[in-house]
Amino acid sequence: MTMISEAELLALVPTQLYINGAWVDATGGKTLPVYDPSNGKLIATIADASPADGKAALDAAVAAQDSWARTPARTRSDILRKAFDLVQTHKNEFALLMTIEMGKPFNEALGEVGYGSEFLRWFSEEAVRVQGRYGSNPEGTGRAIITQMPVGPCFLITPWNFPLAMATRKIAPALAAGCTVVIKPASLTPLTTLYFMKILEEAGVPAGVVNVFTTSTTAAVSDPIIADKRLRKLSFTGSTGVGQALMRQAADNVLRTSMELGGNAPFIIFDDADLDKAVEGALVAKFRNIGQACTAANRFIVHESLAEEFAKRITKRVSEFTMGRGTEEGVTIGPLIDNKAVAKADELVQDALTRGATLTTGGHKVEGAGSYYEATVLTNVQAGSKILKEEIFGPVLSIVTFKTEDEAIDIANDTEYGLIGYVYTESLSRSQRLIERLQTGMMGLNAGVISNAAVPFGGVKMSGLGREGGFEGIHEYLSTKYTMTPNPFA
């Protein structure tokens, strides 16, 4: 699987904060533990930043901003491209590290390395393509120069479920645009970001351009950074509730914000769908990353003529999953991130069963070490069940049925969220209607996985604002400036 042992890899991962080009201990020497969710064992003890450390990180980013903004775009591009190459060189180490600290199977982690590293390559190419325009005003009295400028120092807050991809998806466009950053990875899975910082350092990122802190007291350290008038951009991926609180804080200084928040993705299977394709798409849309993804299909809305057969096929496939530690060969389902996640999944399953749902496989917490929950399929889920309203974030597939297209759309849109939807149909006209009627920022049409660095990722409604990836991604870190000059011929 990999040439390096777990112990050797963990010995290479920094455990300090990275501020102004140096690895430093937290003020006061405080530390926090990191555990392996597959067995509950301690795998690392890392620096636990204080508010003073957060300020030092922002100080460094502010001090480096002007010089980084003036750095030629080609130089920024070359650094990002070198970082991409280095991640590829160390892809097995990154995959193993994510498997250890987050729990996903090694092959899935390897897939994340491929996906996450592409943001480095994509934005290395976008760095040299930031454009403006020049032209006469309609009256002919002057000339307008439109330029794109870096917004300034950015604060990036990433979640635990995709440790590498969430870091690269934010850092890469910021650096490409000429912005410096302070990044705070989740305390549950901080090691990947710390290891990635070593890559950025080796790639030639100057001191102060990227600063990393880890902390167990997020609000105490983050609030002063967000309140600091020198900060100009806040990007967050996580729950809607936390995102709302951060947006309220950001309003005081009118910060540019990007918010990728919760999801409640519908997966609609129409009566003309290719059921073989729908089953395969359902498996990856639901169970990739152990169901712990904002893009995970949450509600399977299946036409009544196909519901029984779909449930039969999906139950058979899910019951054949192999659960275990992600480093073991053949494992398809790893642990959830912690016992709280297990309790949440079980609560949603039990609520659905109490309301009349049918359990066809799974449905239980796995006793023993580690935070495991069985891959589960529920049919006949009743309206009003919590599992239809709340983001599951676990390996639980719930099925409801519909009769008409309008009914399916009504069910799909009956949520405050609007990140992504999945649609399986062989009808071109229906596909076109769903593109316009489904209230989501993204849609998978006969596809269970759609994420890619070259496309804009983001949602509508309570799923957030802004886009990450694609041509749109770098503009989240740029501001438009207009300059008027006199008519040179006057």
C-alpha positions as CSV (number, residue, x, y, z in Angstrom):
1,M,0.0,0.0,0.0
2,T,2.7,2.5,1.0
3,M,6.5,2.4,1.5
4,I,6.3,4.2,4.9
5,S,5.0,2.9,8.2
6,E,2.5,4.8,10.2
7,A,5.0,5.5,12.9
8,E,7.5,6.8,10.4
9,L,4.9,9.0,8.8
10,L,3.6,10.5,12.1
11,A,7.2,11.3,13.0
12,L,7.4,13.5,9.9
13,V,4.3,15.6,10.7
14,P,4.9,18.9,12.4
15,T,3.2,19.4,15.7
16,Q,3.8,23.1,16.1
17,L,2.2,26.3,14.7
18,Y,3.5,27.8,11.5
19,I,3.8,31.6,11.8
20,N,5.8,33.9,9.7
21,G,7.9,31.2,8.1
22,A,8.8,29.3,11.3
23,W,7.5,26.4,13.3
24,V,6.8,27.6,16.8
25,D,5.2,26.3,20.0
26,A,1.9,27.8,21.3
27,T,2.2,30.6,23.7
28,G,2.2,29.0,27.2
29,G,3.1,25.6,25.7
30,K,-0.4,24.4,25.6
31,T,-1.1,21.2,23.5
32,L,-4.1,19.3,22.3
33,P,-4.5,15.6,21.5
34,V,-5.4,14.0,18.1
35,Y,-7.0,10.6,18.0
36,D,-7.5,7.8,15.5
37,P,-11.3,7.3,15.2
38,S,-10.8,3.7,14.2
39,N,-9.6,2.7,17.6
40,G,-9.6,5.8,19.8
41,K,-5.9,5.8,20.3
42,L,-3.8,8.9,20.6
43,I,-1.8,9.5,17.5
44,A,-0.3,13.0,18.1
45,T,-0.1,15.9,20.5
46,I,0.0,19.2,18.8
47,A,0.3,22.9,19.7
48,D,-2.9,24.5,21.0
49,A,-2.9,28.1,19.9
50,S,-3.9,31.1,22.2
51,P,-5.4,34.4,21.0
52,A,-1.9,35.8,21.1
53,D,-0.8,33.2,18.5
54,G,-3.7,34.0,16.3
55,K,-2.8,37.7,16.4
56,A,0.8,36.8,15.5
57,A,-0.4,34.8,12.6
58,L,-2.5,37.7,11.3
59,D,0.4,40.1,11.9
60,A,2.6,38.0,9.7
61,A,0.0,37.7,6.9
62,V,-0.6,41.5,7.0
63,A,3.1,42.2,6.9
64,A,3.6,39.9,3.9
65,Q,0.6,41.1,1.9
66,D,2.1,43.9,-0.1
67,S,5.1,42.0,-1.2
68,W,3.1,38.9,-2.1
69,A,0.6,41.0,-4.1
70,R,3.5,42.5,-6.1
71,T,5.1,39.1,-6.7
72,P,4.8,38.3,-10.4
73,A,1.8,36.1,-11.3
74,R,4.2,33.7,-12.9
75,T,6.2,33.3,-9.7
76,R,3.0,32.6,-7.8
77,S,2.0,30.1,-10.5
78,D,5.3,28.3,-10.4
79,I,5.1,27.9,-6.6
80,L,1.6,26.4,-6.8
81,R,2.7,24.1,-9.6
82,K,5.6,22.9,-7.6
83,A,3.4,22.3,-4.6
84,F,1.1,20.2,-6.9
85,D,4.1,18.1,-8.0
86,L,5.3,17.6,-4.4
87,V,1.9,16.5,-3.3
88,Q,1.9,14.0,-6.1
89,T,5.3,12.7,-5.0
90,H,4.0,12.2,-1.5
91,K,0.5,11.1,-2.4
92,N,0.8,7.8,-0.5
93,E,1.9,9.6,2.7
94,F,-1.0,12.1,2.4
95,A,-3.5,9.3,1.8
96,L,-2.2,7.3,4.8
97,L,-2.2,10.3,7.0
98,M,-5.9,11.1,6.2
99,T,-6.8,7.5,6.8
100,I,-5.2,7.5,10.2
101,E,-6.6,10.8,11.4
102,M,-10.0,10.8,9.7
103,G,-10.9,7.2,9.1
104,K,-11.7,7.0,5.4
105,P,-10.4,3.9,3.5
106,F,-7.0,4.3,2.0
107,N,-8.2,4.1,-1.6
108,E,-10.7,6.9,-1.0
109,A,-8.0,8.9,0.7
110,L,-5.8,8.5,-2.3
111,G,-8.7,9.8,-4.4
112,E,-8.9,12.9,-2.2
113,V,-5.2,13.5,-2.8
114,G,-5.9,13.5,-6.5
115,Y,-8.9,15.8,-6.2
116,G,-7.3,18.1,-3.6
117,S,-4.0,18.5,-5.5
118,E,-5.8,19.5,-8.6
119,F,-6.7,22.8,-7.0
120,L,-3.0,23.6,-6.8
121,R,-2.6,22.8,-10.5
122,W,-5.8,24.6,-11.6
123,F,-5.1,27.8,-9.7
124,S,-1.4,27.8,-10.8
125,E,-2.9,28.2,-14.3
126,E,-5.5,30.7,-13.2
127,A,-2.9,32.9,-11.5
128,V,-1.5,34.1,-14.8
129,R,-5.0,34.7,-16.4
130,V,-6.4,37.4,-14.1
131,Q,-7.6,40.0,-16.6
132,G,-9.0,43.5,-16.7
133,R,-10.1,45.7,-19.6
134,Y,-9.5,49.1,-21.1
135,G,-11.8,51.2,-23.2
136,S,-13.3,54.6,-23.9
137,N,-16.3,55.8,-21.9
138,P,-19.5,56.3,-24.1
139,E,-19.0,60.1,-24.1
140,G,-15.4,59.8,-25.4
141,T,-14.2,62.1,-22.6
142,G,-12.0,59.6,-20.9
143,R,-10.6,56.1,-20.8
144,A,-11.6,53.4,-18.3
145,I,-9.1,51.0,-16.8
146,I,-10.6,48.0,-15.0
147,T,-8.2,45.9,-13.0
148,Q,-8.5,43.0,-10.5
149,M,-6.8,43.4,-7.2
150,P,-6.2,40.9,-4.4
151,V,-8.7,41.5,-1.6
152,G,-5.9,41.3,1.1
153,P,-5.2,39.1,4.1
154,C,-7.6,36.1,4.4
155,F,-8.8,33.9,7.2
156,L,-9.6,30.4,6.1
157,I,-11.5,27.9,8.4
158,T,-11.6,24.3,7.2
159,P,-13.6,21.2,8.3
160,W,-12.4,17.8,9.3
161,N,-14.0,15.6,6.6
162,F,-11.7,16.4,3.6
163,P,-8.5,17.5,5.3
164,L,-6.4,18.0,2.2
165,A,-9.0,19.1,-0.4
166,M,-10.5,21.7,1.9
167,A,-7.1,23.3,2.5
168,T,-6.0,23.3,-1.1
169,R,-9.4,24.5,-2.3
170,K,-9.0,27.7,-0.2
171,I,-5.3,28.3,-0.1
172,A,-4.6,27.8,-3.8
173,P,-7.0,30.5,-5.2
174,A,-6.0,32.9,-2.4
175,L,-2.3,32.6,-3.2
176,A,-3.0,32.7,-7.0
177,A,-4.8,36.0,-6.5
178,G,-2.0,37.5,-4.5
179,C,-3.6,37.2,-1.0
180,T,-1.8,36.1,2.2
181,V,-3.7,33.7,4.5
182,V,-4.1,32.5,8.0
183,I,-5.7,29.0,8.0
184,K,-7.2,27.1,10.9
185,P,-7.8,23.4,10.3
186,A,-10.3,21.4,12.3
187,S,-8.9,20.2,15.6
188,L,-10.2,16.6,14.8
189,T,-8.0,16.3,11.7
190,P,-5.3,18.9,11.8
191,L,-2.3,16.7,10.8
192,T,-2.9,16.8,7.0
193,T,-2.8,20.6,6.9
194,L,0.3,20.7,9.0
195,Y,2.0,18.2,6.7
196,F,0.7,20.2,3.7
197,M,2.3,23.3,5.1
198,K,5.7,21.5,4.9
199,I,5.0,21.0,1.2
200,L,4.2,24.7,0.7
201,E,7.4,25.6,2.5
202,E,9.4,23.4,0.3
203,A,7.6,24.8,-2.8
204,G,8.9,28.2,-1.9
205,V,6.0,30.0,-0.3
206,P,7.6,33.1,1.4
207,A,7.5,33.7,5.1
208,G,4.2,35.2,6.3
209,V,2.2,34.3,3.1
210,V,0.6,31.2,4.7
211,N,0.2,30.8,8.5
212,V,-1.3,27.8,10.2
213,F,-2.6,27.5,13.7
214,T,-4.5,24.7,15.5
215,T,-6.5,25.3,18.6
216,S,-9.1,23.7,20.9
217,T,-10.6,27.1,21.7
218,T,-11.7,28.2,18.2
219,A,-13.9,31.1,19.2
220,A,-11.3,32.6,21.6
221,V,-8.6,32.6,18.9
222,S,-10.7,33.2,15.8
223,D,-13.0,36.0,17.1
224,P,-10.2,38.6,17.5
225,I,-8.9,37.8,14.0
226,I,-12.3,38.3,12.4
227,A,-12.8,41.5,14.4
228,D,-9.4,42.9,13.3
229,K,-9.9,45.6,10.7
230,R,-6.8,44.5,8.8
231,L,-8.5,41.2,7.8
232,R,-10.3,41.5,4.5
233,K,-11.7,38.1,3.7
234,L,-13.2,35.1,5.6
235,S,-13.8,31.7,4.0
236,F,-15.5,29.0,6.0
237,T,-16.7,25.4,5.3
238,G,-18.8,23.8,7.9
239,S,-22.3,23.8,9.5
240,T,-24.9,26.4,8.6
241,G,-25.3,27.5,12.3
242,V,-21.6,28.3,12.6
243,G,-21.5,29.9,9.2
244,Q,-24.4,32.2,10.2
245,A,-22.6,33.3,13.4
246,L,-19.4,34.0,11.4
247,M,-21.3,36.1,8.9
248,R,-22.7,38.2,11.7
249,Q,-19.2,38.7,13.0
250,A,-17.9,39.5,9.5
251,A,-20.6,42.1,9.0
252,D,-18.9,44.5,11.4
253,N,-15.9,45.0,9.2
254,V,-17.8,44.3,5.9
255,L,-15.6,41.4,5.2
256,R,-15.7,39.5,1.9
257,T,-17.1,36.1,2.8
258,S,-17.3,32.7,1.2
259,M,-19.5,30.2,3.0
260,E,-19.9,26.5,2.1
261,L,-22.4,25.3,4.6
262,G,-24.8,22.4,5.2
263,G,-26.6,20.2,2.7
264,N,-29.6,18.0,2.4
265,A,-29.1,16.5,-1.1
266,P,-32.0,14.9,-2.9
267,F,-31.3,11.9,-5.1
268,I,-34.3,11.6,-7.5
269,I,-34.8,8.4,-9.5
270,F,-37.5,8.7,-12.1
271,D,-39.5,5.9,-13.7
272,D,-37.4,6.0,-16.9
273,A,-34.0,5.9,-15.1
274,D,-31.4,3.3,-15.9
275,L,-31.6,1.4,-12.6
276,D,-28.2,-0.1,-12.9
277,K,-26.6,3.3,-13.2
278,A,-28.8,4.7,-10.4
279,V,-27.7,2.0,-8.0
280,E,-24.0,2.7,-8.8
281,G,-24.5,6.4,-8.5
282,A,-26.4,6.0,-5.2
283,L,-23.6,4.0,-3.7
284,V,-20.9,6.7,-4.3
285,A,-23.2,9.7,-3.7
286,K,-24.2,8.3,-0.3
287,F,-21.3,6.2,1.0
288,R,-18.2,8.0,-0.2
289,N,-16.3,9.3,2.8
290,I,-18.6,7.1,5.0
291,G,-21.4,9.5,4.2
292,Q,-19.6,12.4,5.9
293,A,-19.8,14.9,3.1
294,C,-21.9,18.0,2.5
295,T,-22.5,16.6,-1.0
296,A,-23.7,13.2,0.3
297,A,-27.2,12.2,-0.9
298,N,-29.5,12.6,2.1
299,R,-32.9,11.8,0.7
300,F,-33.5,9.1,-2.0
301,I,-36.7,10.1,-3.7
302,V,-37.6,7.1,-5.9
303,H,-40.6,6.6,-8.3
304,E,-43.1,4.2,-6.8
305,S,-42.7,1.8,-9.8
306,L,-38.9,1.3,-9.0
307,A,-38.8,1.8,-5.3
308,E,-39.0,-1.9,-4.3
309,E,-36.4,-3.1,-6.9
310,F,-34.1,-0.2,-6.0
311,A,-34.3,-1.0,-2.3
312,K,-33.7,-4.6,-3.0
313,R,-30.6,-4.0,-5.1
314,I,-29.1,-1.3,-2.9
315,T,-29.7,-3.3,0.3
316,K,-27.8,-6.3,-1.2
317,R,-24.9,-4.1,-2.1
318,V,-24.8,-2.2,1.2
319,S,-25.0,-5.4,3.2
320,E,-21.8,-6.6,1.4
321,F,-19.7,-3.7,2.6
322,T,-16.7,-4.5,4.7
323,M,-16.3,-2.3,7.7
324,G,-13.0,-1.7,9.4
325,R,-9.9,0.4,9.7
326,G,-9.2,2.1,6.5
327,T,-5.6,0.8,6.3
328,E,-6.9,-2.7,5.9
329,E,-7.2,-4.3,2.5
330,G,-10.8,-4.6,1.2
331,V,-12.4,-2.2,3.7
332,T,-15.2,-0.1,2.2
333,I,-16.6,1.6,5.3
334,G,-14.4,3.1,8.0
335,P,-15.4,4.7,11.3
336,L,-17.3,7.9,11.8
337,I,-15.2,10.8,13.0
338,D,-16.2,10.4,16.7
339,N,-18.9,9.0,19.0
340,K,-21.0,12.1,18.7
341,A,-21.4,11.4,15.0
342,V,-22.4,7.8,15.8
343,A,-25.0,9.0,18.3
344,K,-26.4,11.5,15.8
345,A,-26.7,8.8,13.1
346,D,-28.4,6.4,15.5
347,E,-30.8,9.1,16.7
348,L,-32.0,9.8,13.1
349,V,-32.4,6.1,12.4
350,Q,-34.3,5.4,15.5
351,D,-36.6,8.4,14.9
352,A,-37.4,7.2,11.4
353,L,-38.1,3.7,12.7
354,T,-40.4,5.0,15.4
355,R,-42.4,6.9,12.7
356,G,-42.9,3.8,10.6
357,A,-39.8,3.3,8.4
358,T,-38.5,-0.2,7.6
359,L,-34.9,-1.2,8.2
360,T,-33.5,-3.5,5.5
361,T,-29.9,-3.6,6.7
362,G,-27.6,-2.1,9.3
363,G,-29.1,0.3,11.8
364,H,-26.8,-0.3,14.8
365,K,-23.7,1.1,16.5
366,V,-20.8,-1.3,16.4
367,E,-19.7,-2.1,19.9
368,G,-16.0,-2.0,20.8
369,A,-13.1,0.3,20.1
370,G,-13.6,3.0,17.5
371,S,-16.6,5.0,16.4
372,Y,-18.3,2.7,13.9
373,Y,-21.9,2.7,12.7
374,E,-23.3,0.1,10.4
375,A,-24.1,1.0,6.8
376,T,-27.8,1.3,6.8
377,V,-30.8,1.3,4.4
378,L,-34.3,2.6,5.4
379,T,-37.3,2.3,3.2
380,N,-40.8,3.7,3.6
381,V,-39.5,6.7,5.5
382,Q,-42.4,8.9,6.6
383,A,-42.9,12.6,6.2
384,G,-41.9,14.4,9.3
385,S,-39.0,12.1,10.1
386,K,-35.9,14.0,11.2
387,I,-33.7,12.1,8.7
388,L,-35.5,14.0,5.9
389,K,-34.8,17.4,7.4
390,E,-31.4,17.1,9.0
391,E,-28.0,16.5,7.4
392,I,-27.2,12.8,8.2
393,F,-23.4,12.9,7.9
394,G,-23.2,9.1,8.2
395,P,-23.7,5.9,6.2
396,V,-27.5,5.9,6.3
397,L,-29.6,5.7,3.1
398,S,-33.3,6.7,3.4
399,I,-35.9,6.1,0.8
400,V,-39.2,7.9,0.1
401,T,-41.4,7.4,-2.9
402,F,-43.3,9.7,-5.4
403,K,-45.8,9.4,-8.2
404,T,-45.4,12.5,-10.4
405,E,-42.5,14.8,-11.5
406,D,-44.1,17.7,-9.7
407,E,-44.3,15.7,-6.5
408,A,-40.7,14.7,-6.7
409,I,-39.6,18.3,-7.2
410,D,-41.7,19.5,-4.3
411,I,-40.1,16.9,-2.0
412,A,-36.6,17.7,-3.2
413,N,-37.1,21.5,-2.7
414,D,-38.7,21.1,0.7
415,T,-35.6,22.0,2.6
416,E,-33.8,25.1,3.7
417,Y,-30.6,23.8,2.0
418,G,-29.6,23.9,-1.6
419,L,-26.1,22.6,-2.2
420,I,-26.5,19.7,-4.6
421,G,-29.1,17.4,-6.1
422,Y,-28.8,14.2,-8.1
423,V,-31.2,13.2,-10.8
424,Y,-31.5,10.0,-12.7
425,T,-33.6,10.0,-15.9
426,E,-33.2,9.1,-19.5
427,S,-35.4,12.0,-20.7
428,L,-33.6,15.0,-22.1
429,S,-36.6,17.3,-21.7
430,R,-37.1,16.3,-18.1
431,S,-33.4,16.8,-17.5
432,Q,-33.7,20.3,-18.8
433,R,-36.7,21.0,-16.6
434,L,-34.9,19.7,-13.5
435,I,-31.9,22.0,-14.2
436,E,-34.2,24.9,-13.9
437,R,-36.5,23.7,-11.2
438,L,-34.2,22.0,-8.7
439,Q,-33.2,24.6,-6.1
440,T,-29.5,23.7,-5.8
441,G,-26.2,25.3,-6.7
442,M,-25.0,22.0,-8.3
443,M,-26.7,19.0,-9.9
444,G,-25.5,15.5,-10.8
445,L,-27.4,14.4,-13.9
446,N,-27.0,10.6,-14.1
447,A,-23.8,11.1,-12.1
448,G,-23.1,10.3,-8.4
449,V,-19.9,12.3,-8.1
450,I,-19.4,15.7,-9.7
451,S,-16.7,17.6,-7.7
452,N,-13.8,18.8,-9.8
453,A,-11.3,21.6,-9.4
454,A,-12.2,23.1,-12.8
455,V,-15.9,23.8,-11.9
456,P,-17.6,26.1,-9.4
457,F,-18.6,24.4,-6.2
458,G,-21.2,26.0,-4.0
459,G,-24.9,26.2,-3.1
460,V,-28.0,28.4,-2.7
461,K,-30.4,29.1,0.2
462,M,-28.9,28.1,3.6
463,S,-26.1,26.1,1.9
464,G,-24.0,29.2,1.6
465,L,-22.7,31.8,-0.8
466,G,-19.7,32.1,-3.1
467,R,-18.0,29.5,-5.2
468,E,-14.8,27.5,-4.9
469,G,-13.0,26.1,-7.9
470,G,-13.5,26.9,-11.6
471,F,-12.9,30.2,-13.2
472,E,-15.2,31.7,-10.5
473,G,-13.0,30.5,-7.7
474,I,-10.1,33.0,-8.0
475,H,-12.6,35.9,-8.1
476,E,-13.6,35.2,-4.6
477,Y,-10.2,36.6,-3.7
478,L,-10.1,39.5,-6.1
479,S,-11.8,42.9,-6.0
480,T,-12.6,45.0,-9.1
481,K,-11.0,48.4,-9.4
482,Y,-12.0,51.1,-11.9
483,T,-9.7,54.0,-12.9
484,M,-10.7,56.9,-15.2
485,T,-8.1,58.7,-17.1
486,P,-8.6,61.8,-19.4
487,N,-9.0,61.4,-23.1
488,P,-5.4,61.2,-24.4
489,F,-6.5,63.0,-27.6
490,A,-8.2,65.9,-26.0
